[in-house]
């Protein structure tokens, strides 16, 4: 496939584009009483949100043996009609997550360009894809129909676009499906090549398979055969020896057994004929799920001998009857049909098959039908009005403040047995990311107003001002007994537009309409609060420190700099109450494209802004408006004396649930910490900094806190340090360590004076070495003796382990890997804190040992004000910006100033294999050395056309990716840091090569996509 990344880096493999789709067992029995086991079923060919694949291969499709000449002729004719479908579902919708995958389809109308495939391929939400024919001609395809219930959908393409082969249609013959018929399944082998599987239809009366909590078919029978189809085979035609399609490949068993399930073609054939004749495809339903159950089970449910005799006489080959399994509350069948009722007649007609039931309901939309049922042996006759199935299948969604919503679908209602109504959260992102990112939430109220339907929800949210905090209540479909309550921060400045997306089956796109511009924020007012009193402390000054702690919440609408999260929180320490200055870990506030909320005394919530980000020492200084706070906030007193190993101190920290804990303790160690780099996604980490550990178990439980002396002086901050990604758990490691306060004081003093510190630094990473190693590196005995005198507690020097790549050549000397540092400006360097001299000097006089030779160098420092990202571009679902500082810390050469930091699931970037950590060097053959030239080149690319990107992997492997531009779902957006903007950044959106808007960021990763933790990848 174009865009297959050849990188040898492989810290994170590209997920296969078509996977087996193994779903967990559905929480209800699948109802197939004759299946004989509880084996979960699978879709064939839908990719889920799977990560960290290392040489995972799907079970190969089993090739057939030598075929007869007749079969060979049939297959030769069939393969010309079969296409490979490569597609994106660009936004989460209903049961479908945003994803990229491959599947199969086949032409069923060559003149009009109709292709039949599965509904779980077409999806219920926005679709963007193309088809590849047997001769490798490619053509765009878009959906014109997806069935609300049954697993089939129809795509349309332009037959005139296929120039080098005749396009023919495969006839649909559902009447030819019989038990014992030999068949072939012609489709994709995980997207790699055409595969032909042989089998024999063994059953025609299997209940529809259940695929877990995602989409599942129901109210139809399925055929069963042994064909061993695997990923990518979804939508394959099941053909007989005469070349007729007799069924549609849909799923199979997930335990490796060679059992596959095929959808009958009766309903697809009807839908196709309606499209061909220009008629609406009516679909009727009474919101009751039936299952096929054998006669012995029906007897136990009340089937009388008289009725059994009539049914057996009328249908001598049938062994099953239809039994009500789920009746949805408040639906047409509610109160009329009960679970366990055996269906006898519909409109006076004896009936045992789903196909005939579908015929009647589809032709009776808006009309009543009469059902005769057996309930415990008693005949019950009811009249039920048939509803329109399309009306309870959502065809629109609204996006606001980073989340997306639509009416609860029949699919979800049936899955959980609830009433088909309510506002469903299909994308729990942005302001609407609740306690977890799990799908299945139903919004009950917003801002104390009930939201029973989507229209009411829109009107309520329209009237909420930007930056407001409102109460939201919600339930989960799996637990409707529990009402959850939370407070959300409404973001209408990064996500400015409130958009309604409506499906358009004429164009195959979803049309977007702006519903309402955001209301301006309500001006904040001064509020009063009191702090809690810390109990059971032996020192009042220590207890009083609680008045210096504030809760800091940071939300990042866009993922920059390889940072893995969208939302973080921790406790900050107030270092100047008069100016509202707070110090916090950079693991909480990684960059300044963010929203910061500061909660004081657990009562007053005020906005914060980033004032300073330290490039190396893992802390940020943020600020709030103290005029809005009427509370006895106290400025923490920072100690100017270094805390020492073995010293007694007092630990005050906040645990994982934000509760304050404290204990008397001692300092166990002070050492030059080496936080491991993340090889798959370089992100900010602390370097050249001393870390403190203490002798209390509370230290591992708390990511925020302080070490404090008896007089209340803060001796060290207790911070969270972001580390590497754990290969086994696939989670980002975090370390909790102390940072001594003397290093902060020079920076804090400048900020208090209204000066933003302009730090300078040496572009290297140091590691502590002991004297035994120093001697082998060439350090003389005299220097070793001086070290023992200069630092009696730690006999150590520092060796350069890594150089940071600098864009400009440095004049004068430069440190190299392996150099041992002896002195800076005449002072011997035996502690990390001794290195702080670099922050205020443009040139440092250094004495080093290199290759056993003692050298004197003049070391130029570099300005640290150029290390933060201030310009980014979102293009085709990927985020590009200059290689950030963490990249330059890990790499020895920059291939380009255009670096891929993140990508969105369901985007062209994801589909064509463009990966985070790639560098873009050329667009359509033109060099793009910087972000400006890259932006100019991509803006000029016409929409929906292919272009070439020449890229370089992090490990110096060049490759070329071809991609197709998609402005409709993934507009090109430029983000520029601008202090004049209210939120600190300015947005410019491009469409058709022109600027279309520029007032504040919006739509950065697509109109319906969210940059949630599982939706955007930030590393390989």
WOQUI-V918325 format. One record per pair of residues at least 12 apart in sequence whose ideal C-beta (glycine too) atoms are under 6 Angstrom apart, sorted by the first residue. I is the first residue (numbers start at 1). GAP is how many residues later the second one is. D is the distance in whole Angstrom. If there is no record, write none. Layout:
i: {I;I}
gap: {GAP;GAP}
d: {D;D}
This chain:
i: {2;3;3;3;4;5;5;6;7;7;8;9;9;9;9;11;11;11;12;12;13;13;15;15;17;17;17;18;18;18;18;18;18;18;19;19;20;20;20;21;21;21;22;22;23;23;23;24;25;26;26;30;31;31;31;32;33;39;39;40;41;41;41;41;42;42;42;43;43;43;44;44;44;44;45;45;45;45;45;46;46;47;47;49;49;52;58;58;58;59;61;61;61;61;62;64;64;74;74;75;77;78;78;78;79;80;81;81;81;81;82;82;83;83;83;84;84;85;85;85;85;86;86;86;87;88;88;88;88;89;89;89;90;90;90;90;91;91;91;91;92;92;93;93;93;94;94;95;95;95;96;96;96;98;98;99;99;100;100;102;102;103;103;103;104;104;104;104;104;105;105;106;106;107;108;108;109;110;110;110;113;113;113;113;114;115;116;116;117;117;118;118;118;118;119;119;119;119;119;120;121;121;122;122;122;126;127;128;129;131;135;135;137;137;139;139;141;141;142;142;143;143;144;144;145;148;148;148;150;150;150;151;151;151;152;152;170;170;171;172;172;172;173;173;174;174;174;176;176;176;177;177;179;179;181;181;182;183;183;183;184;184;184;185;185;185;185;185;185;186;186;187;187;188;190;190;191;197;197;199;199;199;201;201;202;202;203;204;205;205;205;206;206;207;207;208;208;209;209;218;219;219;219;220;221;222;223;223;225;226;226;227;228;229;229;229;233;236;238;247;248;249;250;266;282;282;283;283;283;284;284;284;284;284;285;285;286;286;286;286;287;287;287;287;288;288;288;288;289;289;289;290;290;291;291;292;293;294;294;298;298;301;301;302;302;302;303;303;304;307;314;315;318;321;321;322;323;324;324;324;326;328;328;329;330;332;332;332;333;336;336;341;341;342;344;344;345;346;346;346;347;347;361;364;365;365;367;368;368;369;369;370;392;392;393;393;394;394;394;395;396;397;398;398;399;399;400;400;401;401;401;401;401;402;402;402;402;402;403;403;403;403;404;404;404;405;405;406;406;407;408;408;416;422;423;423;423;423;425;427;429;429;430;430;430;431;431;431;431;434;437;437;440;440;441;441;442;443;444;444;445;446;446;447;447;462;464;465;465;465;466;466;466;466;467;468;469;469;471;472;472;473;492;493;493;494;494;496;496;497;497;498;498;499;499;500;500;509;512;524;526;526;527;528;529;529;529;529;531;531;531;534;539;541;541;542;542;542;545;545;547;547;547;548;548;548;548;549;550;550;550;550;551;552;552;552;552;553;553;554;554;554;554;554;555;555;556;558;558;559;559;559;559;560;560;560;561;561;561;562;562;562;562;562;563;563;564;564;565;566;566;568;570;570;570;570;571;571;572;573;574;574;575;575;576;576;577;577;580;580;580;580;581;581;582;583;583;584;585;585;586;586;586;587;587;589;590;592;593;596;596;598;600;600;601;604;606;606;608;608;609;610;611;615;615;616;616;617;618;618;618;636;637;638;638;638;639;639;639;640;640;642;642;643;643;643;643;645;645;647;648;649;650;650;651;651;651;651;651;652;652;653;653;653;653;654;654;655;655;661;663;663;665;665;665;666;667;668;668;669;670;670;672;672;672;673;674;675;675;676;676;677;678;678;680;680;681;681;682;682;682;683;684;686;687;688;688;690;691;692;692;699;703;703;705;706;707;714;716;716;716;717;718;719;720;721;721;723;743;758;759;759;760;760;761;761;761;762;762;763;763;763;764;764;764;765;765;766;767;767;768;768;769;769;771;771;774;777;778;778;779;779;783;786;787;790;790;791;797;798;799;800;800;800;804;804;805;805;805;806;810;812;812;813;813;813;819;819;820;821;822;823;824;824;824;825;825;825;838;842;843;843;844;846;867;869;869;870;871;871;872;873;873;874;874;874;875;875;876;876;876;877;877;877;877;877;877;878;878;878;878;879;879;880;881;882;883;895;895;895;896;896;896;897;898;898;898;898;899;900;900;902;902;902;903;904;904;904;905;907;908;908;912;912;913;914;915;916;916;916;916;917;917;918;919;920;920;921;921;922;923;924;924;939;939;939;940;941;943;943;946;946;948;948;949;967;969;970;971;971;972;973;973;974;975;975;985;987;987}
gap: {960;909;910;958;909;908;910;953;946;950;949;944;945;946;1011;668;669;1009;668;1008;40;41;35;38;84;85;174;27;83;84;172;173;213;214;28;212;22;38;211;21;22;25;20;232;17;188;189;188;15;184;186;180;176;260;294;175;264;214;216;214;168;169;170;210;209;210;212;77;168;208;185;189;190;207;58;186;187;188;189;55;74;52;54;48;965;678;132;172;173;171;128;134;136;169;166;132;134;167;169;121;166;108;161;165;55;54;25;26;87;89;24;104;22;48;50;48;104;18;20;44;46;16;43;44;42;12;40;818;823;34;36;817;36;38;816;879;34;35;917;918;334;335;31;32;333;30;315;119;120;316;27;28;29;807;808;806;807;810;811;89;130;18;131;132;83;84;129;131;132;12;130;64;131;62;61;164;60;57;58;59;43;44;45;46;40;40;38;152;36;118;33;116;117;132;27;28;32;33;34;95;113;114;21;24;31;384;16;838;12;26;29;30;25;27;18;22;14;16;14;366;12;365;12;361;126;135;241;245;67;70;117;66;99;112;96;116;67;75;73;73;93;97;71;73;90;91;92;64;68;70;69;70;22;25;20;59;18;16;55;57;12;14;55;12;42;44;51;53;64;50;51;46;49;44;41;42;41;30;32;26;27;28;22;24;22;23;21;19;16;87;115;16;18;84;85;12;14;42;52;71;70;71;135;134;133;39;24;39;35;32;33;33;30;20;23;31;16;13;24;15;15;13;13;89;80;83;79;106;107;77;78;80;81;102;102;104;46;47;98;100;41;44;45;46;36;39;45;49;36;37;125;32;34;32;34;28;30;25;26;23;44;39;41;72;74;75;39;71;73;37;36;37;34;21;31;21;19;13;15;17;91;85;92;90;89;52;53;55;51;46;48;32;34;32;28;30;27;14;23;25;22;23;25;22;21;23;19;15;17;15;17;13;18;28;16;17;12;13;15;108;106;104;60;102;100;609;61;98;29;30;89;90;94;27;28;29;93;608;24;26;27;29;22;23;604;18;20;18;20;47;14;16;61;20;20;28;31;34;16;583;581;583;61;65;580;57;58;59;60;52;575;577;36;37;33;35;33;31;29;30;28;14;26;17;23;54;26;54;56;57;26;27;52;55;54;22;18;20;16;14;16;12;26;490;507;63;507;504;506;17;505;17;18;13;508;13;15;459;495;104;102;104;77;102;72;74;75;102;15;16;70;12;171;170;171;108;166;170;163;167;85;86;87;25;26;86;88;22;22;32;48;50;48;18;20;32;46;16;44;14;34;35;40;42;12;40;38;35;446;343;452;457;459;31;309;341;30;308;323;119;120;121;339;456;27;120;168;454;448;445;447;20;15;18;133;134;83;133;12;63;59;61;61;173;59;176;56;58;43;44;45;46;40;42;40;36;38;36;134;135;32;34;98;133;135;31;94;18;392;12;26;26;29;31;30;25;18;22;14;16;14;12;12;249;252;71;72;72;68;101;103;78;76;76;103;107;74;76;102;102;105;98;100;24;72;73;97;22;25;20;18;58;14;58;12;14;43;45;47;53;54;45;49;52;65;48;50;46;47;37;33;35;29;30;31;29;27;25;27;24;20;22;18;96;160;18;93;46;48;47;48;213;46;47;339;340;337;338;204;205;208;203;202;35;78;78;147;142;46;24;46;37;17;33;13;12;31;27;22;23;24;22;20;20;14;14;16;12;93;107;80;105;101;103;77;100;103;76;99;41;43;99;36;39;51;36;37;32;32;34;28;30;28;30;13;24;23;43;71;74;41;70;39;42;43;38;40;39;23;23;21;15;17;19;84;85;83;86;89;56;50;46;48;44;45;46;29;31;29;27;25;24;13;20;22;12;19;20;23;19;15;17;15;13;18;12;15;107;60;105;103;62;101;99;130;131;63;97;32;33;94;26;27;30;31;32;93;22;25;31;36;22;23;18;20;15;16;24;26;57;23;24;25;33;22;30;33;36;20;16;18;14;114;116;114;101;105;112;110;63;55;58;49;51;48;47;105;101;102;103;104;37;103;33;33;29;31;29;31;28;14;23;24;33;51;54;53;24;22;24;16;18;12;14;12;24;37;36;18;32;18;16;31;14;12;26;16;13;14}
d: {4;3;4;4;6;5;6;5;4;5;6;6;6;5;6;5;4;5;5;4;4;6;5;5;6;5;5;5;6;4;5;5;4;4;5;5;6;5;5;5;4;5;5;4;6;5;3;5;5;4;5;4;5;4;6;4;6;5;5;5;3;6;6;5;6;6;4;5;6;5;5;4;4;6;4;5;5;6;3;5;6;5;4;6;6;5;5;5;5;5;4;4;6;5;5;6;4;6;5;6;5;5;5;6;5;5;5;5;6;4;5;5;5;4;6;4;5;5;5;6;5;5;6;6;3;5;5;5;5;5;6;5;4;6;5;4;6;5;3;6;5;5;5;3;5;4;5;5;4;6;5;6;6;4;3;6;6;5;4;4;5;4;4;5;4;5;6;4;4;4;5;5;4;5;5;6;5;5;5;4;5;4;6;5;6;4;6;6;6;3;5;5;5;6;5;5;5;5;5;5;5;5;5;4;3;5;5;6;6;6;6;5;5;6;5;4;4;5;6;2;6;6;5;5;6;6;5;4;6;6;5;4;5;5;6;5;6;5;5;5;5;5;4;6;6;4;5;6;6;5;4;6;6;6;5;6;5;6;5;6;6;6;5;4;5;6;5;5;5;6;6;4;3;4;5;4;5;4;6;4;5;4;6;5;5;6;4;6;5;6;6;5;5;5;5;5;5;5;5;5;6;6;6;5;5;5;5;4;6;5;6;4;4;6;6;5;5;4;5;4;4;6;5;5;5;5;6;4;6;4;5;6;4;4;6;4;5;5;5;6;4;3;6;6;6;5;4;5;5;4;6;4;6;6;5;4;5;6;5;5;5;5;6;5;4;4;5;6;6;6;5;5;5;6;5;4;5;5;6;4;5;6;6;4;4;5;6;5;6;4;6;4;5;4;4;6;4;5;6;6;6;5;5;5;6;5;6;5;5;6;6;5;4;5;6;6;4;5;5;4;5;5;6;5;5;5;5;4;5;4;5;5;5;5;1;6;5;5;6;5;5;3;5;4;5;5;6;6;6;5;4;4;4;5;4;5;6;5;4;5;3;4;6;6;6;5;6;5;5;6;5;6;5;4;5;6;5;5;4;6;5;5;5;6;4;4;5;4;5;5;4;6;5;5;4;5;5;6;6;6;5;5;3;5;6;4;5;5;4;5;5;4;5;5;6;5;5;6;5;5;5;6;5;4;4;4;5;4;6;5;5;5;5;5;3;5;6;6;6;6;6;6;4;6;5;5;4;5;5;6;5;5;4;6;4;5;6;5;4;5;6;5;5;5;5;5;5;6;5;4;5;5;5;6;5;6;6;6;4;4;5;4;6;5;5;5;5;5;6;6;6;5;6;4;6;4;4;4;4;5;6;6;6;6;5;6;4;5;5;4;6;4;6;6;5;6;5;5;4;5;5;5;6;4;4;4;6;4;6;4;6;5;6;6;5;6;5;5;5;5;6;6;5;4;5;5;5;5;4;6;6;5;5;5;4;6;5;5;5;5;6;6;6;6;4;6;6;5;5;5;5;5;6;5;5;5;6;5;6;5;5;6;3;3;6;6;5;5;5;5;5;5;5;5;4;5;6;5;5;5;6;5;6;4;5;4;6;6;5;6;4;6;5;5;4;5;5;2;4;5;5;5;6;5;5;6;6;4;4;5;3;6;4;5;4;6;6;6;4;6;5;5;5;6;5;4;6;6;6;6;5;4;4;6;5;6;5;5;6;4;5;5;5;5;5;5;4;4;6;5;5;6;6;5;5;5;5;5;5;3;6;5;6;6;6;5;5;4;6;5;5;5;5;5;5;5;4;6;6;6;5;5;5;3;6;6;5;5;4;6;4;4;5;5;6;6;6;5;5;6;5;5;5;5;4;5;5;4;6;6;5;5;5;4;5;6;5;5;4;5;5;6;4;2;6;4;5;5;4;4;6;5;4;5;6;5;4;4;6;4;4;6;5;4;4;6;6;5;6;5;4;6;5;5;5;5;5;5;5;6;5;5;6;4;6;5;5;6;6;5;6;4;5;5;5;6;6;5;6;4;4;5;5;6;5;5;6;5;6;4;6;5;6;6;5;6;5;5;6;6;4;5;5;4;6;6;6;6;4}
